[in-house]
Amino acid sequence: MQPDPHTSALEIYLVGGAVRDRLLGLPVHERDWVVVGATPKAMERQSFRAVGKEFPVFLHPETGEEYALARTERKVGPGYHGFTFHAEPDVTLEQDLARRDLTINAMAETPDGRLVDPYGGRDDLDNRLLRHVSPAFGEDPVRILRLARFAARFAHLGFRVADETMALCRDMVADGEVDALVPERVWQEVAKALMAPTPSAFVRVLRDCGALAALLPEIDALFGVPQRADYHPEVDTGVHVLMSLDQSVALTDELATRFAVLLHDLGKGTTPVDELPRHRGHEERGVPMVEAVCDRLKVPNVCRETARQVARYHLHAHRALTLKPATVVRLLESLDAFRKPQRLPRFTAACEADARGRTGFEEADYPQARYLQAAFEAARAVTARPFVEQGLKGPAIADAVHQARVAEVRRVREAWPGG
């Protein structure tokens, strides 16, 4: 390999996730670098382009990879914006690594492949521990979210949060640090965690340290709420939501659907105690709660819409094979599936995750999804053109199209196995 003329005069180290993932035998998708002993002018002389706003970060002129000057940070105010940074040539690699969140992210590698591991990250990888580097972890509330996200990412490999790190997180929550988190950053971490292999671990870590009650109280309220054991052998609503969430991973890679699964049963948290373990009307009660969460976290519209539809209509999907054809058409219309066909598979995947997120039902078939898709395909083949040609106008056309769709769904239902 030819020496890189842009970095040959610099003391550089590969850091963070690339080092961690290589040691875990995982694919490395992006690489970050730290430069020790350099100044911004020295970087510019090597044709790097400055992009950092809060501290010096530069893009390699050919690869586009990020190179940050080694830096330290100091807490000067509340929240995660309350820091000052020192990025001068006298900052050492060990000082730079010390400001990182977890030991498994505080390792570096020299150009010749030697591991630099001053804080025991390699041992924590071997022991499957998520452990903070230093007490400075407690100065930044975003690190609670990142810790929970890494739990979601690595739980399937056997990783757990170190006891001392969980204790520190609890102290941070008690001190009100999470109150300083802005909605956009919370959503960013939630979205990443939902796309991880075990998103339930994200929720569990937040709940164990008390942050869930502060950030997503609607989810926290579901734990301890009983459901009918004949439908839900796991009984606890919060446990059911986490089981459903992990089921969604096998069914879809769409963020909107996984987010909808997370919020699908919020209404059960408001069921009157004297009605438990039944939850009559929880679908309708859940819709404004979904809206409130989406407003608070500034959730993208596609995620909001999917979550709202799943909360409102998931029981319709479960009963699809017993619904009247006219009700099925109204469901499809309520989903706006005829104009936006992609909404139906998002909806049915979330409903299937809900159905499978129950003890003993993890491998259960869900023919409702196939039936609704078949009914939709038949119904959307109906067009307005023949009714226009018959001379119908305005509302009469819409009514005729609706009735024809109902007839097509009836045909599908009658031909369905067991129909």
N, C-alpha and C positions, 0 to 999 in steps of 0.2 A: 504494500500500500504506500502510495506516495505521501510524503509529509504535507500537511495542510499549511500553505504559506500564510494563511490568515491567523493561525493559532500557534505557529512554531515559536514565536517570541513571547508567548504567554504561559503562565502557570495555570493550567486548567484541570478540572476534575469532573467526571461524570457523577451526578448526584441523584438522590431521591428515588423516585419510582422505577427508573430504568435499572438501577442497581438492585433494588428489592426484588423486582419481578424476574430478573435474570437468575438470582439466587433461588427463587422459588420454582424455576423452570417454566415460567409463564412467558408468553409473547411480550416483547417490548415494543410498544406502539409509538412512543415518543421519548426523546432524550432531552434532559436539562443539564446545563453545565454551570459550574461556578468558576470564576476567574479570581485568583488570589494575587495580590500585590500590584494590581493595575489601576489605572485611572480612566475616566471617560475619554480623555484625549488620546490615551494609548489605544483604546478600543477603536476609536474613530480613525486613527492612523492605520489600523489593520483592516479598514473598510467595513467595520461593523456599523449597523444603523441603530441609533438609540430609540427605544420605544417605551421605556419605563416612565411612569408618571410620578410614583411615590419614591422609587429607588432605582438605581441604574440597572437597566436590563437592555440587552442589545441582541439584534438578530444577525446571525451569520450571513454574510453576503451571498453565499451560494446555497447552503442547506436550509436557511430560514429557521434553524434551531435557536433556542433562547440561551444566551450566555449572561448570567447575572454576576455583578461584582460581589465578592464576599462582603457580608454585612452583619452588623449586630442591630438589635432593636431594644428600645426601652419604653416601658409603659408610662405615659404621662397624663392619660385621661381615661374616662370610662369607655366601655365598648371596644369593638375591634378596630376602630379608626384612631383610637387614642394612643398612637405609637410614634416615636421618632426613630429614624434610622441613621446608622453610621456606616458608610461604605467607603472607607479610605484604604490605601495600600497596606496599612498596618494590621488590618483584620485578618486573622488566621483562618484556615479551613476549619479547625476544631471549633472556633468561636461561631463561625457561620452555621455549622451543623448543630450547635447547641441551641439555636433559636427555633429549630424545627419541632414539629409536634410529637411524633412518635419515633421511638428508636429505630424501627424498621424503615423509616424514611430519612434517617440521619446517618446514612452510610454514603461513602464516596468511593470512587475508583480512579486510580491513576491511569495515564495513557497506556502504560504497559500492563494494565490489568491487576495491579495490586489493590487489595481492599483496604480502605481506611475506615475504621469502625470504633471510634472513641467511646461510644455510649452503649455498646452491647447489642446492637441491632441484629447481628448474625445469630447470637444465642437466642434472642427473642423470636426470630424466625423459626429456629429449630424447635423452640418450646411452644410455638404457636401463641405468642403473647402480644397483645396490643398494649404497649406501656409508654407513658410519657417520658420525654427526654429529661425534663427538669421542671421545677416548680413554675417556671415561666409559662408553662402550658395553661395555668390558671388565669393568665392575664387576657386571654383571647377567647371569647365565648364561641366563635366559629369552630374552635377545635373540638368542642363537644359534638357538633354536627359531623365534623370530619371523622372523629373517632367512631361514631355510630355508622357512618357510611363505610368506613373500612371494615367494620364488623360485618356489614351486609355483603361486602365484596369478598371477604375471606372466611366467613363462617363455615362454608362447605369444606374448607381445608382444615377445619378444627381450631381456628383461632378463637380466643376469648379475650375479654378485657381484663387486664391485671387489676387485682383488688385495690392496689394503692391508686391506680388511675381512676377507677370508679369512685373511690372515696373523694378524690380531688374534684371530680365532676359534681358530686353532690354538694360539696362546699361552694363551688361556683354558682350552682343553682340557688342555694340558700342565700348567697350574697347578692342575688339579683342580676348576675352578669348576663343571663340570657335575655333579659328585658331590653338589652341594647341591640339585639340582632334586628337587622332590617328585613322586611318581608322578601325582597328580591333574593337575598343571600340564603334565607331559609328555604325558599322554593328551589333555588339552584341545587342545594344539597339534598333536598327531598327527591328531586327529579333524578339525580345521579344514583341515589340509594335505591329507588324503585327499579332502576335498570340493572341492579346488581344481582348476582345469583341467589342471594337469600335476603330479600328486602325486609322480611320479618325481623331480622336481627337489628336493623336500624331502629325499628320501633321499640324493640325490647331494651336496647341500650338507653334510649332516651327515657323510657319509662322507669328503668332501674335507677337512673340518677335524678329523676324528678323533672327533667326538661320537657317531657311529653305533655305534662299538665300545663306547662307555661306556653308551649308552642302550638300544640294541637290538643286542646282540652276536650274537643268533641270525640277524639279517638280514645284518649285516656279514660273518659267516662264509660266506655264500653266494657272495661275489665271489671269482672265481678257481677255483671248483669246476666241473669240466667235466661236460657231459652228452653223450649220443650225438648226433653231428652229423646223423645221418639223421632224428632226431626234432626236434632243436633246432639248426638251422643257426647260431644265435647262440652256441652252445656254453656260454658262461658262465652259471651258474645265477643269479647276482645280476643280470646284464643281463636275463635272461628274466623275473625277477620284476618289474623295473622296466617292461619292455615290457608285461607283463600288467596291471600297475597302471594304466598309461595307457590300455590298451584298455578297462579297466573303466569309465572315464569315459564312453565312448560307449554303454555298455550299461546303466548303472544310476546312479541318484542316491541309492542307499541306502548309508549309511555301513557297515553291517554287511557288505555284500557286498564293498566295496572293502577293508575291513580284512581280510577273509578271503583276498582275493587277495594282499595283502601277506605273509600268513603261510603260504600254502598249501604251500610247498615247504621249510619249515624242516628237515625230516628229511634233505634232501640235504646239509645241512651236516655231518652226522654219518656219512656213508657212509665205510666203510673205504677207505683209499687204494688197496688192492690190488683193489677191486671197481670202481673208476672206469673208464669214465664211466657205467657202469650204476648204478642206484640202487634195487636190490631192497629192498622193505620200507620205503621212505622214508615212505610214508603213515602206517604205524603208529608209526614213530619220531617223526614230526612232531607227533602228538597231544599227548603230555606236554609238548613244547616250546611248543606253542600255549597250553596251560594255564599254563605258567610265565610267559609274557609277559603273559597276561591277569591273573594274580595280581599280578604286579609292578606293572603299570600301573593296576590296579583298573578294568578294562575292563567296560563294561555287559554284562549277561547276553546280550542279543540278539547283540551282536558276538562274544562268546565262543563262543556256541553255533554260530553260522554259521561261524566260523573253524575250530572243531573238526570240524564236519561236512565242510567243504570239504577240509581237510587229510586226513581219513580216507578220503573216498569220491570224490575228483575223478577218479581213474582209472576208477572204475565208470561215471561219467558219460561219459567219453570212449569207453568200450566199450559204451555202452548198446544200440546196435543189434545187438550180437552176444551180449548177455547172455540167458540163459534167462528166460522170463517169471517164473518163481518167484524168480529173483535180483532182477529189477526190483522185484517186490512187496516183497521183503525190504529193498531199498534204500529204497523209499518209507516202509516201516515204521521203518527206522533213522533216517530224517530226521524221523519223527513227523509226516509230511505230512498224514496223514488227520485228525489232530486240529488241526494248525496248517498249513493249506494255504499260507500266505505263505512258509513255509520253502523250498518247492521252487523258485520263481522266484529267490529269493536265491541258492540253491545253484547252479542251472544258469547264472545270469549270471556267477557267479565262475568256473565251469568253462569257460564260453565265453571269458572273458577270458584264462584260462590257455591255451586252445587257440590263440587268436589272438596271444598274446604271444610270437610266434616269428618270426624273420626269414623273410619271404616268405608268411606266413600271416595277415597283418594283416587282410585282407579275406575270409578263408575263411568259407564257410558252416558252420554248426554245427547240423545237423539233430537231433543228440542232444537238444538242449533242447526242441525241438518234440515229439519222440517221447516223452520222459519226461512232458511235460505232458499229451499225449494219453493215454498209458497211465494216468496218475494220474486224469484225469477219468473214464475208463472204470472204473477200479478203485474209485473212491470212490462210484460210483453203486450199488455193492453194499451192501445193508443187512442187518442181522441178522434183521429181522422175519420173512421167509419161513421161516427156519430155526427160529425160535422157534415159529412156527405148526406146523412139522413135529414139534414135540415135543422138539427137541434142547435140551440143557442144558449150562451151564458151558463147559468147554474144547471140547466138541464144537461149540458155536456158533462159537467163535473159529476153529476149524480149518475149518469149513465156509465161513465168510466169507473166510478166507485162500485157500482153494482156488477159490472163485468169483472172487476178484480175479485170481488167476493166469489163470483161463480168459478173463477179460475182457482182460487184457494180451496174452494169446496171440492173441486175435482182432484186437486193434489191430496187433500185430506182423505178422500174416499179411497184413493189408490195407495195410501200409506200403509205399511204393514200394521195390522191390527185395527185399521180404519173401518 
